[in-house]
Amino acid sequence: MSLADVIRRRRAREFVLGLLFLLPSLTIFAVFFFYSVYRLVYLGLHQQNRYGTAERYVGFSQYADVLTGEEFRDGLRISATYVLYTVPIGLVLGVLLAVAANRQLRGIKFFQTVFASTVATSVAVASVVFFVLVNPQVGYFGDVRFISLSHTDSALRGVALSSIWQNLGLTFIIVLAGLQAIPDEVNEAATLDGYGPVRRFFRVTLPLISPTLLFLAVVLVVFAFQAFAQIDILTGGGPAGATETLVYKIFHHQQPLEQGTGAVMAIGLFAVTLLVTMVQFKLLERRVHYGF
């Protein structure tokens, strides 16, 4: 047997071994992602009758009608507004808390635990907590106009508070890990060069944790586009549909006659989320610095 045959057989064995290692992940993806996407595309191409006992092929006309319709545009607008309310504020607060807690002080572990504690809070618990705080009837801050849940122009801001608070622990932990990964020698060298705390943060610390911030920006945007439970608990989509995000609208298209519409909206949301994520990577990666 020649050396070339031995190399080919070894590569073939490695290829088969690699597929075996990937098989569990591929199976999970096939069952819970690929098949689900296939079903959504299929339902979007068909229209069910009132009882779900028969279906009629309608082609891509249903996609065109739904994706250009007012309901989809309105849900997408509210979802995008929710992203703008939650992501920038949550990211900035997480960075500020992480910077404040990244110190060698006695008792600092206690404050780090407190800042990170919201990561263990479910969406339902966070929503109930803020229901007690901002509900117009029983909330302690229910009469604050800026976050009032009873007004169409402020209800979404009131709901956004619960998401910001709930995701703050995750943002804090990840940013703090990024800060602690920066070698002390880097900060010491910047200090010797005459950099003050503010200049050192913007010129040294921020560029070095930029990969962490990119990751968090993508994750928080996806979380915001998927927001549902907090809206259902706090406002139920009201008042007057002012908090009906795209996911909330999709959820309410469960009747057989409306399944095709809901499926098309879900495909549209998936496409928008994918597009926004790709744009984030394209624009923000230029400002990301890997390595020290």
LOFIRO-543893 format. One record per residue (C-alpha): x, y, z; residue in three letters. Coordinates in steps of 0.2 Angstrom, whole numbers, padded with zeros to 4 digits. Each point is the difference from the previous one (the first is absolute). Example, Ala and Ser with C-alpha at 12.3 -4.5 7.8 and 13.67 -1.06 7.14 Angstrom:
BEGIN
<<0062, -0022, 0039>, ALA>
<<0006, 0017, -0003>, SER>
# end
This chain:
BEGIN
<<0000, 0000, 0000>, MET>
<<0007, 0017, -0005>, SER>
<<0002, 0015, 0011>, LEU>
<<-0014, 0009, -0010>, ALA>
<<-0012, -0014, 0004>, ASP>
<<0004, 0001, 0018>, VAL>
<<-0003, 0019, 0000>, ILE>
<<-0017, -0002, -0009>, ARG>
<<-0006, -0014, 0012>, ARG>
<<0005, 0011, 0015>, ARG>
<<-0009, 0015, -0007>, ARG>
<<-0015, -0011, -0003>, ALA>
<<0000, -0006, 0018>, ARG>
<<0002, 0017, 0006>, GLU>
<<-0015, 0006, -0011>, PHE>
<<-0011, -0013, 0006>, VAL>
<<0005, 0003, 0019>, LEU>
<<-0004, 0018, -0002>, GLY>
<<-0017, -0004, -0007>, LEU>
<<-0003, -0011, 0015>, LEU>
<<0004, 0014, 0012>, PHE>
<<-0011, 0012, -0010>, LEU>
<<-0015, -0012, -0001>, LEU>
<<-0008, 0004, 0017>, PRO>
<<0001, 0019, -0004>, SER>
<<-0006, -0003, -0018>, LEU>
<<-0015, -0010, 0007>, THR>
<<-0005, 0013, 0012>, ILE>
<<0001, 0014, -0014>, PHE>
<<-0010, -0011, -0012>, ALA>
<<-0014, -0003, 0013>, VAL>
<<-0001, 0016, 0008>, PHE>
<<0006, 0013, -0013>, PHE>
<<0000, -0007, -0018>, PHE>
<<-0016, -0009, 0001>, TYR>
<<-0009, 0015, 0009>, SER>
<<0006, 0012, -0013>, VAL>
<<-0006, -0012, -0014>, TYR>
<<-0017, -0001, 0009>, ARG>
<<-0001, 0019, 0001>, LEU>
<<0004, 0002, -0019>, VAL>
<<-0013, -0014, -0004>, TYR>
<<-0014, 0008, 0010>, LEU>
<<0004, 0017, -0008>, GLY>
<<-0003, -0008, -0017>, LEU>
<<-0017, -0007, 0005>, HIS>
<<-0016, 0006, 0008>, GLN>
<<-0009, -0011, 0012>, GLN>
<<-0019, 0000, 0002>, ASN>
<<-0009, 0005, 0015>, ARG>
<<0001, -0017, 0008>, TYR>
<<0017, -0004, -0005>, GLY>
<<-0006, -0016, -0009>, THR>
<<0005, 0006, -0018>, ALA>
<<0013, 0011, -0008>, GLU>
<<0001, 0010, -0016>, ARG>
<<0017, 0004, -0009>, TYR>
<<0001, 0019, -0002>, VAL>
<<0018, 0002, -0005>, GLY>
<<0010, 0015, 0004>, PHE>
<<-0014, 0012, -0001>, SER>
<<-0003, -0002, 0019>, GLN>
<<0018, 0005, 0003>, TYR>
<<-0002, 0015, -0010>, ALA>
<<-0017, 0005, 0008>, ASP>
<<0006, -0003, 0018>, VAL>
<<0017, 0008, -0001>, LEU>
<<-0006, 0015, -0009>, THR>
<<-0015, 0002, 0011>, GLY>
<<-0003, 0013, 0014>, GLU>
<<-0001, -0013, 0014>, GLU>
<<0018, -0007, -0004>, PHE>
<<0007, 0018, -0002>, ARG>
<<-0008, 0006, 0016>, ASP>
<<0007, -0015, 0010>, GLY>
<<0017, 0002, -0007>, LEU>
<<0000, 0018, 0004>, ARG>
<<-0005, -0003, 0018>, ILE>
<<0013, -0014, 0001>, SER>
<<0014, 0012, -0007>, ALA>
<<-0005, 0013, 0013>, THR>
<<0001, -0013, 0014>, TYR>
<<0017, -0004, -0006>, VAL>
<<0005, 0018, 0000>, LEU>
<<-0007, 0002, 0018>, TYR>
<<0009, -0015, 0008>, THR>
<<0016, -0004, -0009>, VAL>
<<0010, 0017, 0001>, PRO>
<<-0005, 0004, 0018>, ILE>
<<0002, -0018, 0006>, GLY>
<<0018, -0001, -0008>, LEU>
<<0005, 0017, 0007>, VAL>
<<-0006, -0004, 0018>, LEU>
<<0008, -0018, -0001>, GLY>
<<0017, 0008, -0005>, VAL>
<<-0001, 0014, 0014>, LEU>
<<-0004, -0013, 0013>, LEU>
<<0014, -0012, -0005>, ALA>
<<0012, 0014, 0000>, VAL>
<<-0005, 0006, 0017>, ALA>
<<0001, -0018, 0007>, ALA>
<<0017, -0004, -0008>, ASN>
<<0010, 0005, 0015>, ARG>
<<0010, -0008, 0013>, GLN>
<<-0010, 0006, 0015>, LEU>
<<-0006, -0009, 0016>, ARG>
<<-0017, -0006, -0002>, GLY>
<<-0001, 0003, -0019>, ILE>
<<-0005, -0018, -0003>, LYS>
<<-0017, 0004, 0009>, PHE>
<<-0003, 0014, -0012>, PHE>
<<0005, -0011, -0015>, GLN>
<<-0013, -0013, 0006>, THR>
<<-0014, 0013, 0002>, VAL>
<<0004, 0008, -0017>, PHE>
<<0000, -0018, -0008>, ALA>
<<-0016, -0006, 0009>, SER>
<<-0012, 0004, -0013>, THR>
<<0007, -0013, -0012>, VAL>
<<-0009, -0013, 0011>, ALA>
<<-0016, 0009, -0002>, THR>
<<-0013, -0007, -0013>, SER>
<<-0009, 0011, -0012>, VAL>
<<-0016, -0004, 0010>, ALA>
<<0007, 0005, 0017>, VAL>
<<0007, 0016, -0007>, ALA>
<<-0016, 0005, -0008>, SER>
<<-0010, -0003, 0016>, VAL>
<<0013, 0011, 0010>, VAL>
<<-0003, 0014, -0012>, PHE>
<<-0018, -0003, -0001>, PHE>
<<0000, 0005, 0019>, VAL>
<<0010, 0015, -0004>, LEU>
<<-0007, 0008, -0016>, VAL>
<<-0018, -0007, -0001>, ASN>
<<-0012, 0015, -0001>, PRO>
<<-0012, -0007, 0013>, GLN>
<<0011, -0008, 0013>, VAL>
<<0018, 0005, -0005>, GLY>
<<0011, 0011, 0011>, TYR>
<<0005, 0010, -0015>, PHE>
<<-0016, -0002, -0010>, GLY>
<<-0003, 0018, -0001>, ASP>
<<0017, 0004, -0008>, VAL>
<<-0005, 0006, -0017>, ARG>
<<0016, -0004, -0009>, PHE>
<<-0002, -0019, 0003>, ILE>
<<-0019, -0001, 0003>, SER>
<<-0007, -0016, -0007>, LEU>
<<-0017, 0008, -0003>, SER>
<<0006, 0012, -0013>, HIS>
<<0003, -0005, -0018>, THR>
<<0016, 0010, -0002>, ASP>
<<0008, -0006, 0016>, SER>
<<-0006, -0018, 0003>, ALA>
<<0015, -0007, -0010>, LEU>
<<0013, 0009, 0011>, ARG>
<<-0008, -0007, 0015>, GLY>
<<0001, -0017, -0006>, VAL>
<<0018, 0003, -0006>, ALA>
<<0005, 0003, 0018>, LEU>
<<-0003, -0018, 0005>, SER>
<<0011, -0006, -0015>, SER>
<<0014, 0012, 0004>, ILE>
<<0000, -0006, 0019>, TRP>
<<-0001, -0018, -0004>, GLN>
<<0014, 0000, -0013>, ASN>
<<0011, 0011, 0010>, LEU>
<<0007, -0014, 0010>, GLY>
<<0006, -0010, -0016>, LEU>
<<0007, 0016, -0007>, THR>
<<0010, 0004, 0016>, PHE>
<<0007, -0018, 0002>, ILE>
<<0006, 0000, -0018>, ILE>
<<0008, 0017, 0000>, VAL>
<<0008, -0003, 0017>, LEU>
<<0008, -0016, -0007>, ALA>
<<0006, 0010, -0015>, GLY>
<<0008, 0013, 0012>, LEU>
<<0008, -0012, 0011>, GLN>
<<0008, -0008, -0015>, ALA>
<<0010, 0016, -0004>, ILE>
<<0018, -0002, 0007>, PRO>
<<0004, 0012, 0014>, ASP>
<<0016, 0004, -0010>, GLU>
<<-0011, 0009, -0013>, VAL>
<<-0008, 0011, 0012>, ASN>
<<0016, 0004, 0009>, GLU>
<<0009, 0004, -0016>, ALA>
<<-0015, 0012, -0005>, ALA>
<<0001, 0008, 0017>, THR>
<<0019, 0003, -0001>, LEU>
<<-0003, 0008, -0017>, ASP>
<<-0011, 0013, 0008>, GLY>
<<-0017, -0007, -0003>, TYR>
<<-0013, 0005, 0012>, GLY>
<<-0015, -0012, 0005>, PRO>
<<-0012, 0007, -0013>, VAL>
<<0013, 0001, -0014>, ARG>
<<0006, -0018, 0005>, ARG>
<<-0017, -0006, -0001>, PHE>
<<-0004, 0006, -0017>, PHE>
<<0017, -0002, -0008>, ARG>
<<0005, -0017, 0008>, VAL>
<<-0013, -0009, 0009>, THR>
<<-0015, 0003, -0012>, LEU>
<<0010, -0006, -0016>, PRO>
<<0006, -0016, 0010>, LEU>
<<-0017, -0005, 0005>, ILE>
<<-0008, 0004, -0017>, SER>
<<-0002, -0018, -0005>, PRO>
<<-0010, -0003, 0016>, THR>
<<-0011, 0015, -0004>, LEU>
<<-0003, -0006, -0017>, LEU>
<<-0006, -0017, 0006>, PHE>
<<-0011, 0009, 0013>, LEU>
<<-0007, 0012, -0013>, ALA>
<<-0005, -0015, -0011>, VAL>
<<-0008, -0010, 0015>, VAL>
<<-0010, 0015, 0007>, LEU>
<<-0007, 0004, -0017>, VAL>
<<-0006, -0018, -0003>, VAL>
<<-0007, 0000, 0018>, PHE>
<<-0009, 0016, -0004>, ALA>
<<-0008, -0006, -0016>, PHE>
<<-0006, -0016, 0009>, GLN>
<<-0008, 0010, 0015>, ALA>
<<-0017, -0007, 0004>, PHE>
<<-0003, -0006, 0018>, ALA>
<<0003, 0017, 0007>, GLN>
<<-0012, 0008, -0012>, ILE>
<<-0013, -0013, 0003>, ASP>
<<0001, 0002, 0019>, ILE>
<<0002, 0019, 0001>, LEU>
<<-0012, 0007, -0013>, THR>
<<-0007, -0015, -0010>, GLY>
<<0004, 0010, -0016>, GLY>
<<-0009, 0015, 0005>, GLY>
<<-0005, 0014, 0002>, PRO>
<<-0007, 0000, -0018>, ALA>
<<0013, -0012, -0006>, GLY>
<<0014, 0012, 0004>, ALA>
<<0011, -0014, 0007>, THR>
<<-0004, -0014, -0013>, GLU>
<<0017, -0005, -0006>, THR>
<<0002, -0011, -0015>, LEU>
<<0002, -0016, 0011>, VAL>
<<-0016, 0005, 0010>, TYR>
<<-0010, 0002, -0017>, LYS>
<<0007, -0017, -0006>, ILE>
<<-0006, -0008, 0016>, PHE>
<<-0017, 0006, -0003>, HIS>
<<-0001, -0008, -0017>, HIS>
<<-0003, -0018, 0006>, GLN>
<<-0017, -0004, -0007>, GLN>
<<0001, -0012, -0015>, PRO>
<<-0007, 0014, -0011>, LEU>
<<0014, 0012, 0005>, GLU>
<<0015, -0013, 0001>, GLN>
<<0006, 0005, -0017>, GLY>
<<0001, 0019, 0005>, THR>
<<0009, -0004, 0016>, GLY>
<<0012, -0012, -0009>, ALA>
<<0005, 0014, -0012>, VAL>
<<0002, 0013, 0014>, MET>
<<0012, -0013, 0009>, ALA>
<<0010, -0002, -0016>, ILE>
<<0000, 0019, -0002>, GLY>
<<0006, 0002, 0018>, LEU>
<<0014, -0013, -0003>, PHE>
<<0006, 0009, -0016>, ALA>
<<0000, 0017, 0009>, VAL>
<<0009, -0007, 0015>, THR>
<<0013, -0008, -0011>, LEU>
<<0002, 0016, -0010>, LEU>
<<0003, 0011, 0015>, VAL>
<<0012, -0012, 0007>, THR>
<<0010, -0001, -0016>, MET>
<<0000, 0019, -0001>, VAL>
<<0006, 0001, 0018>, GLN>
<<0015, -0011, -0004>, PHE>
<<0004, 0009, -0015>, LYS>
<<-0001, 0018, 0007>, LEU>
<<0007, -0004, 0018>, LEU>
<<0013, -0012, -0005>, GLU>
<<0010, 0014, -0007>, ARG>
<<0002, 0007, 0017>, ARG>
<<0004, -0016, 0009>, VAL>
<<0017, -0003, 0005>, HIS>
<<0005, -0018, 0004>, TYR>
<<0015, -0004, 0011>, GLY>
<<0011, 0011, 0011>, PHE>
# end
